[in-house]
Structure formats: structure tokens, C-alpha cells
Amino acid sequence: MITFDQTLDSVERILEHLKSVAELDSMIEHVKDNLDDFSDMLEYAHKREFKSTDEALEYIDKILLPRLQGIIDALRSGTTDPMRRLTAAKEHSQRLLANLELVTDESADNFTP
């Protein structure tokens, strides 16, 4: 049987983990801004009249690819911990739900005439 204190502790842990939502929201906004900038860079490359294929490839290799890799790295590093905490919140919620369902079932059995 779960006590009120245990329930309160579980809810507090879940809320602590759910703070990750704000971190993910911030990261998503940051990535969107970076992707907008990257889109502008692609548009620039499309409009620019490169003198040769080598010049275009140099722009891709030196400018576009490093920028894209930076976006990927930032997304990967910025979402790993928040996603881990959200997974933990889900697991805590499932355990709490199971415990509360047990209490509800026990209560219903205790009140049966």
C-alpha cells in the first residue's frame, strides 16, 4: 500500500523531471533559429554564381557542412539529458499510477458488503 508521503514524494520527483520540458522547448527554439540561418546560407549558395565547381564544393565543405554538423551536435547534446529525465518521469508516473490503482482496488474490496 502506498502512503500519502510516498505519493507526495513521487509527484515531486515527477515534477522535477518535467522541468526538462522547458529545456527541450528552449533547445528546439535554438535549433529552429539555427536551421533558419542554415536555410539562408543555402539560399545564398543557390543565388551565388560560383566561378567553378571547385569553388562551390569549397563553400559546401568549409561553410555548410561544418554549420550543419554544429546544429546536429547541439541538438544531440542538448536533448540527451532532458529526454532521459522525461523518460524517468514517465516511469515514475507509471509506477505511481500502478500503486494508486492498487489502493483504489483495495478500497473498493474493503467497502463491499
C-alpha positions, 0 to 999 in steps of 0.5 A: 500500500502506498502512503500519502508521503510516498505519493507526495514524494513521487509527484515531486520527483515527477515534477522535477523531471518535467522541468526538462520540458522547458529545456527541450522547448528552449533547445528546439527554439535554438535549433529552429533559429539555427536551421533558419540561418542554415536555410539562408546560407543555402539560399545564398549558395543557390543565388551565388554564381560560383566561378567553378565547381571547385569553388562551390564544393569549397563553400559546401565543405568549409561553410555548410557542412561544418554549420550543419554538423554544429546544429546536429551536435547541439541538438544531440547534446542538448536533448540527451539529458532532458529526454532521459529525465522525461523518460524517468518521469514517465516511469515514475508516473507509471509506477505511481499510477500502478500503486494508486490503482492498487489502493483504489482496488483495495478500497473498493474490496474493503467497502463491499458488503 
